[in-house]
Amino acid sequence: MAADLPAWAVRLREERRNRLWPQREMARRLVEAADEETRNHLPTRETMIRRIKAYEAGHNRPGDPYRVLYARAFGIPEAELFREERQVVTGAIPTFARAFPASPNRYVAPELVDYFCLQLLSHYAADAFLGPRHLIGTVVVQYQSIAELAGQAKGEVQRELLRLGAGFAAFAGWLCQDAGVTDQAALWLNANLEMAHRAQDAQLISHALTNKAMLAVDLGDASAVIDLTAAALSNRAGLMPKTQVLALQQRAHGYALAADRTRCDALLDEAATLIDDIDDDHMWGNACRTPNYVEIQRATCYGQLGLNADAVTLWDQILPSMPATARRDIGVFLARQGAALAAIPDPERATEVASKAIELLRQTGSVRQRAELIAMPARMGAWVKTAKGREMTEMLANVTQ
């Protein structure tokens, strides 16, 4: 049902989601934005979270000091953030087919399976150059065609189309996640899991659960990541090496969020032992064939754990080996390296790396990369007030805009 929400309420919610901040993180950011006197008069964190939920639902309009704190946290002028016009918003539901046609009477040529396989492979390659917004429309339309054909096909052709449907839904979820549209991403990943179950494919079911865990990492939900990856690995004896590697490294991210380095490292070490055993010809999940794949995950986890010097050492080893075509991934990795350098601190290198990341952001439009950059000022500490800190702040202000 449509809800008539104030535009400022929609804006508060979307600005938070675009930065991939859970509501608890939003509360922390508001507290950080306050001066010492104001901070001493703010309520408990749980009360702050309830206020945020009420604001985003349009139940209460923020007053002082929350209007100022929101403006500071987002880096957006107060007048712009709280404009008065209203807009109608509807549930964020992707236009994928919800059910297959009831009468599977049409002949479906097996050659269509190969056709859509080639399409998906081409989309994977294009994603490195285009970013999410240029691809999502095409992927959605092709998913709808596959869903319709799967409802009309029979036997092994239907199974193959269901597997392809799972692949397209997973890719649509990833594109939405990279664009920062997390509600849409969650719905697509639900479709991914449903298609995998319809195909009765244990590898795809496990991978779909891992995909949902990956979204939970971006939302900062350690418990969900750990639970989902436990489910993904529940039938481990029947899983091929690739499926295990993907679930193990995602589980490591969950333990990094939970500040458990020992388990994080153990899971990554276990994943590393399986990398050389990956020999399947499935088109999905091939990111784990990337050189230094496990160490990329380790560097990311170390950044989450606050092991910044170790993270920088790993990024210094990883980034020179990245192919130039992987522009979006390079941009994300540079942003993570820059955040670690900012925290060490190494202002000179942090500024240099952030500048390179910002240039790549202009080319790819990745909201995930943007979120990494926007979070950087919180890592700069005392040097934010230096000349180099002001230079960095000015660069990052352009990213926020």
C-alpha positions in Angstrom: 0.0 0.0 0.0 1.3 3.4 -0.9 2.2 5.7 2.0 2.2 9.5 1.8 5.5 10.3 3.5 7.1 13.7 3.9 10.0 14.1 1.5 12.4 14.8 4.4 11.5 11.4 5.9 12.2 9.6 2.6 15.4 11.7 2.3 16.7 10.7 5.8 16.1 7.1 5.1 17.6 7.1 1.6 20.7 9.1 2.6 21.3 6.6 5.4 20.8 3.6 3.2 23.0 5.0 0.4 25.9 5.0 2.9 25.0 1.4 4.0 24.5 2.5 7.6 22.2 0.4 9.8 20.1 2.5 12.1 22.5 1.7 15.0 25.3 3.2 12.9 23.2 6.2 12.2 22.7 6.8 15.9 26.5 6.6 16.4 27.0 9.1 13.6 24.6 11.5 15.2 26.3 11.3 18.5 29.7 11.9 16.8 28.4 15.0 15.1 27.4 16.6 18.4 29.7 18.9 20.3 30.6 17.9 23.9 27.8 19.9 25.6 25.1 18.6 23.2 26.4 15.0 23.5 26.0 15.1 27.2 22.3 15.8 26.8 21.6 13.2 24.2 19.5 10.1 25.2 20.7 6.5 25.3 21.6 4.8 22.1 18.5 2.6 22.1 16.3 5.7 22.4 18.2 7.3 19.6 17.5 4.3 17.4 13.8 4.6 18.2 13.8 8.2 17.2 15.6 7.4 13.9 12.9 4.8 13.1 10.1 7.4 13.9 11.8 10.1 11.8 12.2 7.7 8.8 8.5 6.6 9.1 7.4 10.3 9.1 5.9 10.0 12.6 7.9 12.8 14.1 9.8 15.7 12.4 13.3 16.2 13.8 13.8 19.3 15.9 16.8 20.8 17.5 19.5 19.5 17.9 18.7 16.6 15.6 18.2 18.6 12.4 21.7 20.0 12.9 23.2 16.6 13.8 21.7 15.0 10.7 23.0 17.7 8.4 26.5 17.3 9.9 26.4 13.5 9.7 25.3 13.5 6.0 27.3 16.6 5.0 24.1 18.1 3.5 22.8 21.6 4.3 20.0 21.5 6.8 17.6 23.5 4.5 18.2 21.0 1.7 17.8 17.9 3.9 14.5 19.1 5.4 12.7 20.5 2.4 8.9 20.4 2.9 7.5 18.9 -0.3 5.8 15.6 0.1 6.1 12.5 -2.1 4.2 9.3 -2.5 6.4 6.2 -2.1 5.5 2.6 -2.7 7.0 -0.7 -1.6 10.3 -1.3 -3.3 9.4 -4.4 -5.1 11.4 -5.4 -8.2 9.4 -6.3 -11.3 10.4 -10.0 -11.5 7.8 -12.6 -12.3 6.3 -13.9 -9.0 4.9 -17.2 -10.5 5.4 -19.3 -13.5 2.6 -19.5 -16.1 0.0 -22.2 -15.2 -0.1 -23.9 -18.5 3.3 -25.2 -19.7 2.2 -26.1 -23.2 4.7 -24.2 -25.3 7.8 -25.9 -26.7 11.0 -24.2 -25.4 14.1 -24.7 -27.6 17.1 -26.0 -25.7 19.3 -23.5 -27.6 17.7 -20.7 -25.5 19.7 -22.0 -22.5 23.0 -21.3 -24.3 21.7 -17.9 -25.5 20.9 -16.7 -21.9 24.2 -18.3 -20.6 26.1 -16.1 -23.1 24.1 -13.1 -22.1 24.8 -13.5 -18.4 28.5 -14.0 -19.1 28.5 -10.8 -21.1 26.8 -9.0 -18.2 29.5 -10.2 -15.8 32.2 -8.8 -18.0 30.3 -5.5 -18.6 29.8 -4.9 -14.8 33.5 -4.3 -14.4 33.3 -1.3 -16.8 29.7 0.0 -16.5 28.8 -0.3 -12.8 25.2 -1.2 -11.7 22.9 1.4 -13.2 23.5 0.7 -16.8 22.9 -3.0 -16.5 20.1 -3.5 -14.1 17.2 -2.8 -16.6 18.5 -5.3 -19.1 19.1 -8.0 -16.4 15.6 -7.6 -15.0 13.9 -7.9 -18.5 15.9 -11.0 -19.3 15.2 -12.5 -15.9 11.5 -12.1 -16.6 11.9 -13.9 -19.9 13.7 -16.7 -18.3 11.1 -17.1 -15.6 8.3 -17.2 -18.2 10.2 -19.8 -20.3 11.0 -21.9 -17.2 7.2 -22.1 -16.5 6.6 -23.5 -20.0 9.6 -25.8 -20.4 9.9 -29.4 -19.3 12.6 -31.8 -18.0 16.2 -30.8 -18.1 15.5 -27.7 -20.1 13.4 -26.4 -17.3 16.0 -27.3 -14.7 18.7 -25.4 -16.7 16.4 -22.3 -17.1 15.7 -22.4 -13.4 19.5 -22.4 -12.7 19.9 -19.5 -15.1 17.0 -17.7 -13.4 18.8 -18.1 -10.1 22.0 -16.7 -11.7 20.2 -13.6 -13.1 18.4 -13.0 -9.8 21.7 -13.2 -7.9 23.3 -10.8 -10.4 20.4 -8.4 -10.1 20.7 -8.5 -6.4 24.4 -7.7 -6.6 23.8 -4.8 -8.9 21.2 -3.3 -6.5 23.6 -3.9 -3.6 26.4 -2.1 -5.5 24.0 0.7 -6.3 23.1 1.0 -2.6 19.4 0.0 -3.1 19.5 -2.6 -0.3 15.7 -3.2 -0.1 15.7 -4.2 -3.8 18.8 -6.3 -3.3 17.2 -8.3 -0.5 14.1 -9.0 -2.7 16.2 -10.1 -5.6 18.3 -12.4 -3.3 15.1 -13.9 -2.1 14.2 -14.7 -5.7 17.7 -16.1 -6.2 17.1 -18.5 -3.3 13.6 -19.5 -4.5 14.9 -20.3 -8.0 17.8 -22.3 -6.6 15.3 -24.4 -4.6 13.0 -24.9 -7.6 16.0 -26.1 -9.5 16.8 -28.5 -6.6 20.4 -27.6 -7.0 22.3 -27.9 -3.7 25.3 -25.8 -4.9 23.0 -23.0 -5.9 21.0 -23.1 -2.7 24.2 -22.8 -0.7 25.5 -20.0 -2.9 22.2 -18.1 -2.6 22.5 -18.3 1.2 26.0 -16.9 0.9 24.7 -14.1 -1.3 22.2 -13.1 1.4 25.1 -13.2 3.9 27.1 -10.8 1.7 24.2 -8.3 1.9 24.1 -8.7 5.6 27.8 -7.8 5.8 27.1 -4.5 4.1 24.3 -3.9 6.6 26.6 -4.7 9.5 24.6 -7.6 10.8 27.2 -10.0 12.1 24.7 -12.5 13.6 22.8 -12.8 10.3 26.1 -13.4 8.4 27.2 -16.1 10.8 23.8 -17.8 10.7 23.3 -17.7 7.0 26.8 -19.0 6.2 26.2 -21.8 8.8 23.2 -22.8 6.7 25.2 -22.5 3.5 27.7 -25.0 4.9 25.2 -27.3 6.5 25.6 -30.0 3.8 29.3 -29.4 3.4 30.2 -32.9 2.3 28.1 -32.5 -0.8 29.5 -29.0 -1.7 32.1 -28.5 -4.4 35.3 -26.5 -3.4 34.0 -23.2 -5.0 30.8 -23.2 -3.0 32.7 -23.9 0.2 35.3 -21.2 -0.4 32.6 -18.6 -1.0 30.7 -19.5 2.1 33.8 -19.8 4.3 35.2 -16.3 3.3 31.8 -14.8 3.9 31.6 -16.4 7.3 35.0 -14.8 8.0 33.5 -11.4 7.3 30.8 -12.2 9.9 33.4 -12.9 12.5 35.3 -9.8 11.6 32.1 -7.8 12.2 31.9 -9.6 15.6 35.5 -8.6 16.4 36.7 -12.2 16.5 40.1 -12.2 14.6 40.9 -15.8 15.6 37.9 -17.3 13.9 38.1 -14.9 11.0 41.7 -15.9 10.2 41.0 -19.6 10.7 38.1 -19.5 8.2 40.2 -17.6 5.6 43.1 -20.0 6.1 40.6 -22.9 5.5 39.3 -21.3 2.4 42.8 -20.8 1.0 43.5 -24.5 1.2 40.5 -25.1 -1.2 41.3 -22.5 -3.8 43.6 -24.8 -5.9 40.8 -27.5 -5.9 38.3 -25.3 -7.8 37.8 -26.9 -11.2 34.1 -26.6 -12.0 32.7 -25.0 -15.1 29.8 -23.1 -13.5 29.6 -19.5 -14.5 28.6 -18.2 -11.1 30.9 -17.4 -8.2 34.0 -17.1 -10.2 35.3 -14.1 -8.3 37.1 -16.6 -6.1 39.3 -17.4 -9.1 40.7 -13.9 -8.9 44.4 -13.7 -8.0 44.9 -13.1 -4.2 41.1 -13.7 -3.6 41.5 -14.9 -0.1 44.0 -12.1 0.8 41.6 -9.5 -0.6 39.0 -10.8 1.9 41.6 -10.8 4.7 42.6 -7.2 4.0 38.9 -6.2 4.1 38.4 -8.1 7.3 41.5 -6.6 8.9 40.1 -3.1 8.1 36.9 -4.0 9.9 38.9 -5.4 12.8 40.9 -2.2 13.1 44.2 -4.0 12.1 45.0 -1.1 9.9 48.8 -1.6 9.4 48.2 -5.2 8.5 45.5 -4.2 6.1 47.7 -1.7 4.3 50.5 -4.3 3.9 48.1 -6.6 2.3 46.6 -3.9 0.0 50.1 -3.0 -1.1 50.6 -6.6 -2.2 47.1 -7.0 -3.8 46.5 -3.8 -5.8 49.5 -4.0 -8.2 48.2 -7.5 -9.3 44.7 -6.3 -10.2 43.8 -6.2 -13.9 43.1 -2.7 -15.2 39.7 -3.8 -16.4 38.4 -4.3 -12.8 37.9 -0.6 -12.3 35.1 -0.8 -9.8 36.9 -3.4 -7.6 40.1 -1.4 -7.7 38.1 1.7 -6.6 36.6 -0.1 -3.7 40.0 -1.6 -2.7 41.7 1.8 -2.9 39.0 3.3 -0.7 39.5 0.6 1.9 43.3 1.1 1.7 42.8 4.8 2.1 40.7 4.3 5.2 43.4 2.1 6.7 46.1 4.6 5.9 44.0 7.4 7.4 43.7 5.5 10.6 47.4 4.6 11.0 47.8 7.6 10.3 49.6 8.2 7.0 48.0 11.5 5.8 50.2 11.8 2.7 49.5 8.3 1.3 45.8 8.4 2.5 45.2 11.5 0.5 46.9 10.2 -2.6 45.0 6.9 -2.5 41.7 8.6 -1.8 42.2 10.8 -4.9 42.7 7.8 -7.1 39.6 6.1 -5.6 37.5 9.2 -6.2 38.5 9.3 -9.9 37.4 5.7 -10.3 34.1 6.5 -8.5 33.3 9.0 -11.2 33.6 6.3 -13.8 31.7 3.5 -12.1 29.2 5.2 -9.8 29.5 2.4 -7.2 27.6 3.3 -4.1 29.5 0.7 -2.1 32.7 2.5 -3.0 31.1 5.9 -2.2 30.1 4.6 1.2 33.7 3.5 1.9 34.9 7.0 1.0 32.3 8.8 3.0 33.2 6.9 6.1 36.9 8.0 5.8 36.7 11.2 7.9 35.8 9.2 11.0 39.2 7.4 10.5 41.3 10.5 10.3 41.5 11.4 13.9 43.5 14.5 14.9 45.0 15.0 11.5 41.6 16.1 10.1 42.5 19.6 11.3 45.9 19.7 9.5 46.5 21.1 6.0 46.4 17.6 4.6 43.3 16.9 6.5 41.6 19.9 5.0 42.6 18.8 1.6 41.1 15.4 2.2 37.9 16.8 3.6 37.5 19.0 0.5 37.9 16.0 -1.8 35.5 14.0 0.2 32.9 16.8 0.2 32.7 16.4 -3.5 31.9 12.7 -3.1 29.1 13.5 -0.6 27.6 16.0 -3.1 
